[in-house]
Amino acid sequence: MSNHSGVAGLEMKERRLAVLAKQAYEQGKRIVAPLMGFPGVEMTGSNIKLAQQNYGEHFKAIKKLIDKFSPDMVFPLMDLSVEANALGRYTVFPREDSATVYTKEKFDFDELEKLNEIDISFDTRLIGYVETTRLMKLELPSNIIRGVHVTGPYSLAALIMGAQDTVLSILREPSDFHRLCDFTTGIIQEYARLLIVAGAEVICILEPTAVMLGPRQFKEFSAFYVSRITDTCKHNGVDTIYHICGNTMHLVKEMAEAGVGCLSLDSKHVGIQLNKVAEIVPHDVAVMGNISPTVTMTYGKPNDVRQAVIELLDEMKEYPSFIVSTGCDLPQKAPLENISTFMNTARTYNFRT
């Protein structure tokens, strides 16, 4: 891959990840970027709770992964609790698992007035992720794309009021739910700005809860608000990724219309046909995925990983705007040998033969 320094800082005129993917393709290569963070915790002998609350330990885990595997793009540990926790929602911090928001607290829309008074830039845990990003900017090789995560607007709303209640609210109180999504979007934009100032070059918007929506509802309650986040990022010269777990084949068109630069999708084991996705989305939107993080990367053998990566690369051979990745973040116990096999297979594959 060519050096990409200077990605941030100027308003984007084009979707940067698709440009970089096409540049790599023209050189007979692919951007190789498995979603991984948790295996780095295993490599440092630390634990997830500590890494998610101590940005020095967090960065050590990322650095271990970079030193061993040299991916083209890197992200911190995937964590859907950061913004909700900063808003005071009850959050559980297991030692060996990612933090979880307890969503059975009853939420009233009247609480929005009080929530609007919270300045998340003073939240110590959220600032820990900002400082992790700053260390990534300062300490990692300049040719590695620095990505970060934010929670999507619909998913953050679901973490505030509960996934089941969000569905009921869409049906019974759509105007009130729009007020909540407007609020969550503002929070995410504020967090994204902090991450961009710290050195983030790509913002990955995690919207897993929205997979349950139909196309019309998805466009109204997720993609519409995600487009506002992408506008903020574009204005700051930063590209965006829309990441949703599960089978999103019914939502791909709406996802691409949100103005993001890349779609990150789950594995074929949940029904994703990545070559079909590449036919649906515009050529200037990159497609990223989609080796199974569990079936293949955690429970498979190196030969299973090799075969799966080759099959995926064969399938995507005709699509320049493709980034080789996993369908979601790798579990902590994913064998390092499997990650090495993933990287080596993708790096040595010759799609021109």
N, C-alpha and C positions, 0 to 999 in steps of 0.2 A: 504493500500500500504506500501511496505517496504521503508526504507530510501534509497534514491538514491544518496546521496552525493558522490562526486568524479566522477560524470559523465564526467565532462570536465577535461582537463589537459593532457590526454594521447591520442595518436592516436587511433581511434576507430577500434576495430577488429570485431565488430558486430553492427547491427543496434539496438541502445539502446531502442527506444520506443517499438519496437516489443518484446524485451526481458522483459521490464517492464510490458507490456500488458499480456504476457504469465505468468509471475510470479503472477500477480493479478488473472488471470484466474485459476491458480492452487490452489489459496486460496479461490476460489468461489466468486471472486469479479471482478469488471471491473475498469479500469481507467476512472474517470468521469471528463470531462474537457470541459464544454460548452465554446464556444468562446464568451467572454463577456469583455467589457471594458466600453462601453458607459453608461450602467445602473449605474455604479459607479459614474459617473459624476452627474447623477440625485440624487444619495444618498448623495453626499456632498453638494448639492445645488449650484454647480458651473456651468460652461458652457463649451462646447466642445472647443471653441476657446482658452479659458484660459488654459484648461487642456493640449491642444496640444502645447502650447507655454510656459508653466510654469511647469517644471518637479516636483516641489513640489506639486502642485495641481494635476498633473497627478498621482503621486504616492498615494496621499490621496484617489483618486477614486479606484485605484487597491486594496489598503489596506482595504477599506470598503467592497469590494466584497469578499476578502479573509476572513475577520472577520465574515461575515454573512453566506457564503456558503461553505467555505473550499474546493474548487476544488482541484484536484490532479495536475493540470497544469494551469498556468496563463499567460496571454499575456497583453502587453500594449494596448491602443486603436489602432485599425486597421487604418492605415493612408498610403495611396498610394502616397502622395505628397512629402514625406520627401526628397528622393534623387533628384527628379526633381526640387524641390524648392532650394536645395543646389547647383544645377547647374545653377541657375538663371532663371528658367522658371517662367513665370508669374503665381502666385498662389493666389487664393481668400480664405479668412479666415472668413467664416460665423460664427456668434456667436453660433448658435445652430446646426451646422452641421459640418461634417468633411471637412478639407481643400480640395480644388479642384484646379487642374492645368488647366489653360486656354490653350487649345491645338490648337487654331486657329492661333498662331504665325507661320509664314512661316519659315521652317527649310531648311537649305542648308547643304549638307554633308561637305562643306568646313569649317563649324563652328566647326567640331570635333577637329581641331587643337587648337582652342581657348579653347574649353571645357576641353581638356586634361591638360590645365594649372591650372585648378581649383583644389584646395585642399579641399575636402569636410570635412576634419577633423577640419576645422576652422569654419564651418557653425554653427551658434548658435542654430538653431532649431534642426538640426540633433544631435548636442551634447546634447540637452535637452533629446532626446530619449535614448542616451547612459547613461546619468545621472539617468534617470528613471530606467534603467536596473540595474545600480549600487545600487540604493536604494532597488530594489527588492532583489538583492543578499544579502544586509546587513540586511534588516529589516524583510523579510518574513521567515516563518518557513522553516527549511532545507528540509523537506520532500515534499515541493511543487516544481514541476519542473518549472523553469523559462524559458518561451518561449519569443521570440521577432519576429517581422515581418521585412522583407525586401521586396521591390518590385522586381518582376521577371524581367529578362532581356528583354523579348519581350514587356512586359507591360511598362517598363521604356522607351524603345524606342518609344512606341506609345504615351507616355506622352510628349516626347520631340518633336515629329514631327506630332502627330495626328494619331488616329487609322485608318482613311480612307487612309491617305497617306502611312502608313506602308504597307497596303495591296497592293497599287499601286507600292510601291517600291520593294516589294518581286517579283512582276511580271516583272517590267521594269529594276530595278537596284539591283539585288540580291547581287552582290559583295559589293556594297556600303552599303546596309542594313546590311550585315554581319559585315562590319567595325563598324557600329553603335552598333550592338549587342555585338561585342567584347568590345567596349568601355563601354557600360552599365554593362556588366558582371564584368569588372574591378572595376567599381564604387561600385557595390553591394558587391563584395569581400572585398573591403576596409572598407565599412560600417559594414559588418559582423564581420570583425576582431576587430573593435572597440567595438562592442556589446559583443563579446566573452570575450575580456579582462575585460569588465565591469561586467561579470558574467552570460551571457546568456548560457543556457544549450541546447536549441533547437532553430533553426532558421527556421521560417515558411516563405516560399517563395511564395509571392502573385502574381499570374500570370493570372488575370481575362481576360485580353484582348485576350489571346491566345486561348480562347474557340472557337473563330471564325475560327480557322485554321483546315485544314484537317490533318490526321495523318502524312503524309509525311512532310508537311510544319511545323507542330508542332515539329516533331523530329529534323528538321534542324534548326529552328529559336528560339525554346524555350528549349526543353529537352537537346540538345547538350550543350547549354550554362549553363543551370541549373546544369548539371553534373560537370561543372568546379567549381561552387559554392559549391556543395556537397563535392567535393574533398577538398576544403579549410576547410570546416567545419569538415570533418572526420579527417583531419590532426591535428585539434585542439581538438579532442575528443567530438565534438558536433554533435548531430543528426539533421536531416532536415525533414521538412514537405513541401509537394507540395500542395498548396491550389489554387483551381480554382472554381469560381462560375459558375453556369449554368450547362447544360447537357454535361458532359465530358465522357459519356460512350464510345464514339468513340476514346478517347485519353488515356484511362486507361493504356493500355499496354505500350505506349510510356512514360507516366508519371513514371511508375515504373522502366523503363529502365534507367532513369536519375540518378539512384543511391541514391535516397532519402530514408529515413527511414520510411516515412509515407505518405499516400495520404489522404488529407482532402477534402471531396466532399460535394456538395450541396444536397438538400433534394429530396425526392421522387416526390415532386410537380413539379420539373423541369425535371424529367425522370431518376434520379439516382436509380439504383437497387443495394444497397450496398452488398447484399449477392452474386450477380453476380460478382461484383468487387472483392470480397474476393476470388472467384474461379479463377480469371484471374491473380492476382498479386502473386508473390512469398510469401511463408509463413513467410519470415523474413522481409517483408514490412508490417507495420501496416496500418490498414484502420480506418479512423476517420470520424465520422459524426453521423447522418445527419438529425436531427430534424429541421424542418423549423423555421428559426428565426422570420419570419413574420407571416405566416399563423397559426402556432401552438403557438409559444412562445410569440408573441405580441398580436395577435388578438383572440387566443383561450382562453378557460377557463381552470382552473386547471385540470379538468377531461379530457379535450382534450389532455393536455400535458401528463398526466399519461397514457392514452391509447396509445398515439403515442410512448412513451418511451418503454412501455411493448411490443408493436408490433415490435419495432426495435430490442429489446433485444431477443425476440423470434426468429426473423429472423436471427440474428447473433449468435445464441446459440452455433453453432458448430465451430465457428472461434475464436481461442484464441487471435490472434493478432488484436483485435478490441478495439477501444477507443470510449466511448460514448461521443458524442459532438453534436453541432448544425451545420447546413449546412453552416453558415457564422456567422459573428459577430452580436451579438444581438443589436437591436436598443435601443436608450436611454430610450424609453418609454415602453420597455418590462416589464410587471408587475413583481414585486419582488416575488409575490406569485407563479407565473408560474415558475420562476427560482428555488424557493424552492421545488416545486413539481417535477421538472426535477431532481434535486439532490437527493431528498429523494427516488423517484421511482427507480432511477438507483442504489442507494446504497443498497436498501432493496430487489432488485430483486434476486431471487434464480434460476439461470439458470440450476441447476442440478436436478430440480424436473420435 
